[in-house]
């Protein structure tokens, strides 16, 4: 049962990646201009993902510290809401990384077809 749920979730993620690629392709073009550009964009998106993960990690640490101190319900719920937001934001950043990796793959395949890359 758990495996089926993960398969369903990954299917949803793949759909989100495809949608993000379509959005970015419409705005910035279907392919990258070079491998270097692909790297730079992937690096930038990944760094944004790392920032989101760091914020979530800091939030979880603070949550634990406050939880040990028997924090009030209002503060408890506020911290949970913040962690939910940070996790969703990190997931969105990861989807952007996957979409840009997809774009880089499409670029490489197009360049190979056109004889622009030898390997």
N, C-alpha and C positions, 0 to 999 in steps of 0.2 A: 504494500500500500504506500509506504513512504517513498519508494523508488518511483512509483507512478506520479506522485505529487511533485517530485523533483523534475521529472521529465516534463510535466506540464509547465512548471515554473521556467525551465530552460527554454521551452518553446515560446513562452511569453517574452523572455529576454531576447531571444533571436528575432522575434517580431519587432521588439523595441529597437534593436540594433538596425534592422532593415529600415524602419521608419526614420531613425536618426540619420542613417546614411542618405536616404532620399531627401531629407530636409537640408542636410549639409551640401549635397550635390546640387540641389536647386540654387542654393545661395552662393556656393563657392566653386562649383564645377564638379563633374563626375569623377575626374581623376586628378592626381597630383601632377605638378610640373616636373618633379624629379624625385629620386630616392631621398635626396637630402631634405627636400621639403616634407616628404612623408615622415621622415625621422623627426624633424623639428615639430611637426604637428602632433605626432604620437607622444613625443617627449612632453610637450606642453600639456596635453590632456592628462597624461599620467601624473605629472607634477600636481595638477589640480586635484586628481584623485587622492594622491598622497596627503595633500592638505586637508581634504575632507576626512580621511581616515584619522589623521592626527587630531582633528577637532573632536571626532567621535571618541577616540581613545581618551582624550582629556576629559570629555564629558562622563565617560564611564568611570574613570578614576574619581572624579568629583562626586559622582552619584554614590559610589561605594563609601567614600569618606563621610558624606552627609547621612547616608543610610545608617552607618554605625552610630551616628549621633542622634538617631531617632528623630529625623526631620519631619516637619509638619506635612500633612497630606498635600496642601497646595504646592509646596516646594517640590515634593516628590513627583507630583504630576507634571509640573513645569519641566523638571529635569528629564522625565521620560519623553515628553513632547519634543524637547530639544534633541534627545538622542534619536528619536524616530526621524526627525527632520534631517539630522546629519547622516543617518544611514541611508535615507532615500536620496539625499544629495550625492553621497558616495556612489550609490548604485547608478545614478544618472551619469556621473563622471566615468564610471567603468563602461557604461553603454557607449559613451562617446569614444573611449579608447577602442572598443571593439569595432565601432563604425569606421573609425579612421584606419584601423588595420585592414578592414574589408576594402576600403577605398585604395589603400596601398597595394593590396592584392590585385584589384581590378586594373590599377595603373600598370603594374608589372606585366600582367597578362596582355594588356593592350600593346604595351611597348614591345613585348616579345613577338606578337603577331605582326607588328609593323617593322620588325627587324631592328628596333632601336636598342635592344639588349642582346648580347651574344649567348648568355648562359641560359 
